[in-house]
Amino acid sequence: MKKRSSITAIAIIGSMVAVHSAWAAEQTAPSTPQPTVPAIQPKTGQPAALAAPQENLNQLVQQAVEQARRAFPQLKDYKTLKVSTRKGVNEMVFATVSINGEGTRMANLVVNKKTGELRTVAFLEPITTDGEVRYTVSQGPEGDQPVTDETAQRLAAQLIDRLYGTDAKNAKQVSLWRDTRDGIALPPVVNFKAPVGPKGDTARYVSVQFGGNGQIYGFEAVTKPVSYDQWFAAALSARTMPNDPLSQPAQVTYDKLSALYPALSGFKLKQAKLDDYDQTFTIEFRSAAIQKDAEAIVKMDAATGALLRFELEKQKQQMGKGAEPEVAKEKAYAFLQAFYGEKVKAYHVDNQVMTGENGPTQVVLASSGADKAIFILYVGADGRICSMQKMN
C-alpha cells in the first residue's frame, strides 16, 4: 500500500509575528505566471537586476536556494526542488527542497517575489505513523541535547554571517528567548536586527530557531517598523506587539467604518497587523487583554483599502431575530455601496437570503461579470450589518 504523506503544522516558539502555513504546509498549489521581480545577489543577499519575465520564477527560487545553501551547508544533500504559489498569497513564492522527494528530509523556503528576500527556511523531519508520513521538528527536551545560551548565540551569529554576507555587519543581536513547558526550558530563539533604508525607521528582524537536538532548524526574517523593538528586542516576559501603521487607503476605509460604527472606538485594545504574505491589514478589538477571541474584526486590502471582512461578534450573537428579507437586501446593498460604490450594482441576490429566527439574516451577493467575488453579510432586526466577508 502506498504511504500517504502530509505535513504537520509547526508552532514556532514565540518568535514569529504571525504563524504562516509556509513553515510546514504541503505545497500543492500550481505555479502561475509571475510579474517581473528582482533576483537575489549570490554574495550580498540584496536584490539584483531584473530578470526576463519568463525567467522570473525559476531564477528567483534558484538564487534563494543558493543563498540558503550558503547559510545551511547540509542543504547540499537536498537535491529535489518543488516550487509553488498559493491562491491569495500574492507576495511570496514557496519552495521545498528535499533529499529525495516525498518521505525524505526536507526544508521549506519562502521568498518575497518583489524584493527577492529569503524570508524563511525551516527544516522538517519525516515521521511515519501507521503508514502515514508526517513532517515535524523536535522542540521537546526529552532525550535531546540542549544547547546553552552562549552556544546558541555563537551559532546564530555564524548563520547570520553566512546568510547575509557583507551585509551581516549591520545585524546586531537584540534578544534571546527561551520559553518553558511544564517547568522545562525549551530550545532558544535568537533575534537579530539590521537597519533598512536611509531613514532608519524600518529594520529587518531575523529570528533564528533552535531544535531540541541543539541544532538550528530554521529562521524567519521580516521587515517591520522599528517600533517592533517592543517585540523582538524585549525579554520574553516583557514583549508587546506594536500596531502596524495603516496605509492611507486602509486608513480611509477604517475612518469610514468607524463613523458608521462608533462602538469600534469604545474598545480598550486595538491590534492592527499587516500580513505581508497577502498585503492585508487585520484589526482586532478587545475589551480586555485577557480575552483570547476578538470581539470585533476588520480586514482591509493594504493597497486599495477595500473592506474584506467586518465582524461584530458580540452583537452578532445578541441580535436575536434577523431583518426581514427585503430589508436585509436593502441594508446589505447600502452597506456595500458605502465601501464599493457603483460596483455593487453588478451584484445580485437571487434567492440567497436566509431569514434568521435566532440570529441575523444572511444575504449573499454574487456577480456574474468578470468579478467573481461573493459577499456574505448578516443583518440584524434593526437593519445593522453585524458581519460582512468578501470571498473570491
Disulfide bonds with the S-S distance in Angstrom:
none
